[in-house]
Amino acid sequence: MKSMSIAALLFVLFLGALFVYVAEDIPAFGDANSAPNRYVWLFDMDAEGIEDDLNQGIIPASLGDKLEGRGFPLPSGVAKLKEGEWDAVIIPEEKHYYPKEQKYYFIEKKGDKLDVYRYSLYIRFVEEGEHETEVPNMVTYILADYRGYDTLGETTVIFTAGVAVLLLLRRKEKRPE
């Protein structure tokens, strides 16, 4: 066997193993609590002394310091969902597009630790989209309203590529002299 064939075979086996390794981490289809669909874990911290503040709707200084240290916005309030779970909300800087407080963090107590998560943007799309855009179809309001400029750019690229292909494939007839 040639050295090039052996190298190609090793490369294909490596890519296959890498694919299996990556595919193991893909969440189950339709899993509502997977990271892309629900929230992403940010950090954990000791719950001692913090739980009482969260139950009263107060942002503990230690939680605020940790969020600011990581470059996240400070929450403006906390709402208790059930025992050991809270939603922290922020007031967006851009009032035109996001006129009210938005759920931003999910805080959950596990043992003597608090896990802090960042809600996915799609949670906001699902909960507020129909009300904000007055379009009943979620795919339509995400593509046409929230991602309108992006969709316009993609359409422009596809149109330009189509025109380029037509120009390249057109027939060139011989002109009579």
N, C-alpha and C positions, 0 to 999 in steps of 0.2 A: 504494500500500500504506500502511496506517495505521502511525503511529509505534509503536503498541502491538504490532502484528504483527511489525514489524521487530525490536523489542526482544525479543519472545518467540523469534523465529527465532535471533537472536544468542545468547540464553541457552541454547537447546537445542544449538546448535553448540558453545558453550563447554563445556557439560556432557558432550557426546559426546567432545570432545577430551580433557577431563579423565579420562573413563572409559578411553579408550585409553591414556593416559599411565600411569594407575594399573595397568591390566591388564598392561602390559609387565613390571611388577615382581613379578607373582604367580608363585611357584615352580610348576614342573611338578607335576601331580597325582601323588602317590605318591613324590615326591622325598624320600628318607629323610634327606638332609642339608640340607634347607631350614631356615630359622631357626625356624619354629614347630614343626618336627618333631625337630630335633636340638639346635642350640645357636645362641646369639646372640653375635656378635663384641663384645668389650668394649673392648680396646685392644691396641696392640703395644708392644714395648719391645726394647732391644738385648739380644741373646743372650749377649754377651761376659761370661764369668764365671758365668753363671747355669745354663748347661746341665749343668755338672758337679754342682752342688748338686741339681738336679732328678733326675739319674741316681742320686744317693745317697739320694733320698727326703727331702731337706731343702728347706724353703721359704726361698728367698733373701730377705734383708731388703728389697731393692729391690722385689721382687714384692709382698711383704706390705704395704709402705708404699703402693704404688700402689693396691692393692685397698682398703685402709683409707681412703685419701684419697677414693675414690669411693663409700664407704659399704657395701662388700661385706664379708662375714665372712672372716676369715682361715682358710685351709685348715689342717687338722691333719696332713696327710700328702700325699705324692705317690707315685703308682705309674707306672712306665714301661710304656707299651703296646708301643711298638716304637721304632725309632730316630727320634728327633725328635718323639715324641708322648708326652704324659703326661696322666694323670687326677689332679686334685687333689680331695681329699675334705674334708668338714667333719663335725664332730660336732654334730648338731642340738641346740639348746637344749631343745626339747620332746622329752623321752625317751619319753613315753607313745605318741606317734603315730609317731615315727621312731626306733626303738630302736638303730639302728646307724649307722656312718658312711655318708654319702651322697655319691655323685659330684656335684660341684658345678661344677668348672671343667675345661675341656679346653684344654691348652696344646700348641701346635704350632709347630715351628721351620720358618720359611720364609726361606731365605738366612741372613742374619745378624740376623734379627729373630725374636722370639717373639710369636705371636699368642695372646691369651688370650680364651677363649670362656666363656660361662655356659651350662651345660646347661639345656635346656628341662625344665619340670616333667613333661612327658609321658614323657620318657625314664625317669624314676623310676616313673611309673605302669606303663609297659610291663614294666620289669625286676623290680619288687617287688610289683606289685599283686595278682597271683594268690596269691602266698605270704602277703601280709599280710591279705588279705580272705577267702581260701579260696573265692572265687567264680571259676569258670572263664571267664566271659564278661567281656571287658574293658569293654564299654560299660556293662554292669550294675554292675560294681564301681566304675567312675568315677562314675556318676550316683547310685547308691544309697549308696555308702560315702564316698568322698572328697568328693563334692559333695552329700551328703544334705540338709543344711539349705537349700542353694540350690534343690535340686529340690523340696523341701517348700514353699518360698516361691513358686516358679513355679506349682506345682499349686494353691496357695491362691488366687493371683491369677486363674488360669483359672477355678476354681470360682466365685469371687466374681463375675467377669464373666458367667459363664453364668447365675447366679441373677439378676443385674441385668437381663440381656436377657429372661429369662422373666418377670420382674415387669413390665417395660415392655411386653411383647407380649401379656400376658394380656388376655382379653376382659372388658370391663366390661358386664355385662348390666343392663338397666333393671330396677329393683326395683318390684314392684307396690306400690301405696300402700294 
